Amino acid sequence: MARHLSTKDILNKQFKRSFRGFDIEEVDAFLDLIIRDYDTFQKEISFLQSENERLVNKVDELSKQATVTKGTRSASIPSAGVTNFDILKRLANLEKHVFDEKLEDDNEDDLDKTRVITPIKD
């Protein structure tokens, strides 16, 4: 966007006086320049407003997606009240269950190996 005028240019513009007042051609040229600038500004404003509306819609869409994703994620995660301590406790119980069975199996094997058969005396 090329600006031809600043507010200071418009404020300080002096027109030459001719026999009947201001030079009409000079005033017309200046007003044409102002009209072009305002037209440029209006196009820029329209573009920025449409871009702003597009971005606001995009933010709304992404916010809705984040809400849906957050709801889905919280549904797949155990309740918020579950702490690391609770998880470690569950893990310890599972390990105890698995390894206790293994220990019992190993003990039964050891018992089979250590059984002593005593002869029967008549």
C-alpha positions as CSV (number, residue, x, y, z in Angstrom):
1,M,0.0,0.0,0.0
2,A,1.7,3.2,-1.2
3,R,0.6,6.3,0.6
4,H,0.9,9.5,-1.3
5,L,-0.2,11.8,1.5
6,S,0.2,12.2,5.2
7,T,-2.1,14.0,7.5
8,K,0.6,16.7,7.7
9,D,0.6,17.1,3.9
10,I,-3.1,17.6,3.8
11,L,-3.1,20.0,6.7
12,N,-0.2,22.1,5.3
13,K,-1.3,22.2,1.7
14,Q,-1.5,25.8,0.4
15,F,-3.2,26.6,-2.9
16,K,-2.2,29.5,-5.1
17,R,-4.7,32.2,-5.7
18,S,-5.7,33.1,-9.1
19,F,-7.7,36.0,-10.4
20,R,-11.0,34.5,-9.2
21,G,-9.7,32.5,-6.2
22,F,-7.8,29.2,-6.0
23,D,-6.3,27.5,-9.1
24,I,-9.0,25.0,-10.0
25,E,-6.7,22.6,-11.7
26,E,-4.4,22.5,-8.7
27,V,-7.3,21.8,-6.3
28,D,-8.7,19.1,-8.6
29,A,-5.3,17.4,-8.8
30,F,-4.9,17.5,-5.0
31,L,-8.4,16.1,-4.5
32,D,-7.7,13.3,-7.0
33,L,-4.7,12.4,-5.0
34,I,-6.7,12.3,-1.8
35,I,-9.4,10.2,-3.4
36,R,-6.8,7.6,-4.5
37,D,-5.3,7.4,-1.0
38,Y,-8.7,7.0,0.6
39,D,-9.6,4.3,-2.0
40,T,-6.4,2.5,-1.1
41,F,-7.1,2.8,2.6
42,Q,-10.6,1.5,2.1
43,K,-9.4,-1.5,0.2
44,E,-6.7,-2.2,2.9
45,I,-9.4,-1.9,5.6
46,S,-11.7,-4.3,3.8
47,F,-8.9,-6.8,3.4
48,L,-7.8,-6.6,7.0
49,Q,-11.4,-6.9,8.2
50,S,-11.9,-10.1,6.1
51,E,-8.6,-11.5,7.3
52,N,-9.5,-10.7,10.9
53,E,-12.8,-12.5,10.5
54,R,-11.1,-15.5,8.9
55,L,-8.6,-15.7,11.7
56,V,-11.3,-15.4,14.4
57,N,-13.2,-18.3,12.7
58,K,-10.0,-20.3,12.6
59,V,-9.4,-19.7,16.4
60,D,-13.0,-20.8,17.1
61,E,-12.6,-23.9,15.0
62,L,-9.3,-24.8,16.7
63,S,-10.8,-24.1,20.2
64,K,-13.6,-26.6,19.4
65,Q,-11.1,-29.2,18.2
66,A,-9.0,-28.7,21.4
67,T,-12.1,-29.2,23.5
68,V,-13.1,-32.4,21.7
69,T,-9.6,-33.7,21.9
70,K,-9.3,-32.8,25.6
71,G,-12.6,-34.7,26.2
72,T,-11.4,-37.7,24.3
73,R,-8.1,-37.7,26.0
74,S,-9.5,-37.5,29.5
75,A,-11.9,-40.4,28.7
76,S,-9.0,-42.6,27.7
77,I,-6.9,-41.7,30.8
78,P,-8.0,-43.1,34.2
79,S,-9.8,-40.8,36.5
80,A,-8.0,-37.6,37.5
81,G,-7.8,-38.9,41.1
82,V,-5.2,-41.6,40.2
83,T,-1.8,-40.6,41.4
84,N,1.6,-42.1,40.8
85,F,1.4,-43.7,44.2
86,D,-1.8,-45.6,43.1
87,I,-0.1,-46.7,39.9
88,L,3.0,-47.9,41.8
89,K,0.8,-49.8,44.3
90,R,-1.0,-51.6,41.5
91,L,2.3,-52.4,39.8
92,A,3.6,-53.8,43.1
93,N,0.5,-56.0,43.5
94,L,0.8,-57.3,40.0
95,E,4.5,-58.1,40.5
96,K,3.8,-59.8,43.7
97,H,1.1,-61.9,42.0
98,V,3.3,-62.9,39.1
99,F,6.5,-63.5,41.1
100,D,4.8,-65.3,44.0
101,E,3.4,-67.8,41.6
102,K,6.9,-68.3,40.2
103,L,8.3,-68.7,43.7
104,E,5.7,-71.3,44.5
105,D,6.4,-73.2,41.4
106,D,10.2,-73.1,42.2
107,N,9.5,-74.3,45.7
108,E,7.5,-77.2,44.5
109,D,10.3,-78.2,42.2
110,D,12.8,-77.9,45.1
111,L,10.5,-80.1,47.2
112,D,10.5,-82.7,44.6
113,K,14.2,-82.7,44.4
114,T,14.8,-82.8,48.1
115,R,12.3,-85.5,49.0
116,V,14.0,-88.2,50.8
117,I,12.7,-91.7,50.4
118,T,13.3,-93.7,53.5
119,P,13.2,-97.5,53.2
120,I,10.6,-99.4,55.0
121,K,11.8,-101.6,57.7
122,D,10.2,-104.9,58.2
